[in-house]
Amino acid sequence: MTLFEEKAVTSSGAPVISVSELNRLVRAAIEKNLPLTWVNGEISNLRRYDSGHVYFTLKDASAQVDCVMFRHKVQHLDWQPADGMRVEVRALATVYEARGKYQLNIEAMRRAGLGALYEAFERLKARLDVEGLFAEERKRKIPEFPRAIGVVTSPQAAALRDVLTTLKRRMPRIPVILYPAPVQGEGAAAKIMQAIATASTRAGQDQIDVLIVCRGGGSIEDLWSFNEEVVARAIHACSIPVVTGVGHETDFTIADFVADIRAATPTAAAEMVTPDRADLRAQIVQVRSQLMRTTHRLLEDHMQKLDYLQRRLVHPGERIAERQRHLAHLANRFTGAYKHAFQAREWALRAAAQRLNAARPDLRLLERHTQESGRRLTDAMQRVFERAQSRLTRAEAHIASLNPQLMLERGYSITQTADGAIVRDGGQLQTGQSLQLMFARGRAQVEVKNAVTVKPKVT
């Protein structure tokens, strides 16, 4: 609230607001309490401006409301709204503040009844997809050269004329069998199902290898017969491949998803099931040219081979004479090789004899060497024996010098305690201790009267 507005009060002290503030408050209240809503009604007073915006009135039997749909929303429509159409709009209720005008701002718009149709379409599509009717692995391949082509459509449909014209242009000799059925209106789905079932049953008898199910473009209501479950299951159960050409490129029906191949238009469906006569002729011309070139090349190769064999062909007498000359040549080579081998063996034997003579040993010299070696071995053994005897004598003398018995013979004795331990230090003795004295011959037992410890001299 501005400073001026703050001063503008009634005599009772209540604030006074401007028209702009009033419209702003009304707009905020409406938008806050009424979110985006789908509204059903009939279009009237529709006006299109150069800016791309569309203004119209939406009415029913007892009320009406102004509506605006801005350009960035209009461009998403794939149809043109017009006066008298019943539509469903997704809109936000608001107020155009500049004029205090209550209106609907349109976010999306569809023709009345299409919402339910779209929902039914999506439900059936999801259910059939779960059942596997759309699975790619069950799609069958279209025969390249069908014996005959079946068509399910209305005899009065423009789609039939498009199909027949295309088939006549591409491959006029392929028979076309029509299984008539209405393509829109009440009961059309059941008639289409019966026509597909008839084509499937008579496929062998009529020699049809592929079936086209088609119709021209139209609204979703016009194409709805091809969204019925009975038609989808009839296509799924058909014994031959099915190609659908329903509506325009942007139109998709349940029948398209079940079919083995979906064509954008009836004309495209006819092109898919037949080879192009012009293309086949071009291929035949190309194959004929390749065949001619291959045949000429084979003939030329065989002619060259014949010339080569002719050059190799000689008189039998000449062939025998040639073989005789070759045999004589081999005999000469054999004789020369035999003589050469004999001489080589002879020279090898002489060389071996010389090496053997050179390697023969001198027995007398070997005998003298043996005698000398024996004498040297005897002398060496004698010296080893003498040295060993000398070491043994010295060892015996050393061991004898260490014999305690000799010490005892010289007058020494060994003093032991009662438990047999040798006494080496007088400090170990105690007065009254019993000791044993061992002499060179005999023993004596004594008792310690006085134990004296002798300290060693320190040098």
KATAGI-V435527 format. One record per run of one state. SS is the DSSP state (hx for helix, st for strand, lp for the rest). FROM is the first residue (numbers start at 1). TO is the last residue. If there is no record, write none. Layout:
SS;FROM;TO, SS;FROM;TO
This chain:
lp;1;2, hx;3;7, lp;8;8, st;9;9, lp;10;14, st;15;15, lp;16;18, hx;19;33, lp;34;36, st;37;48, lp;49;53, st;54;59, lp;60;63, st;64;69, lp;70;70, hx;71;74, lp;75;85, st;86;96, lp;97;100, st;101;111, lp;112;113, hx;114;131, lp;132;135, hx;136;138, lp;139;147, st;148;153, lp;154;157, hx;158;171, lp;172;174, st;175;180, lp;181;187, hx;188;201, lp;202;202, hx;203;206, lp;207;209, st;210;215, lp;216;223, hx;224;227, lp;228;228, hx;229;237, lp;238;240, st;241;246, lp;247;253, hx;254;258, lp;259;260, st;261;262, lp;263;265, hx;266;273, lp;274;276, hx;277;312, lp;313;315, hx;316;358, lp;359;362, hx;363;401, lp;402;403, hx;404;409, lp;410;413, st;414;417, lp;418;421, st;422;422, lp;423;425, hx;426;428, lp;429;433, st;434;438, lp;439;442, st;443;447, lp;448;459
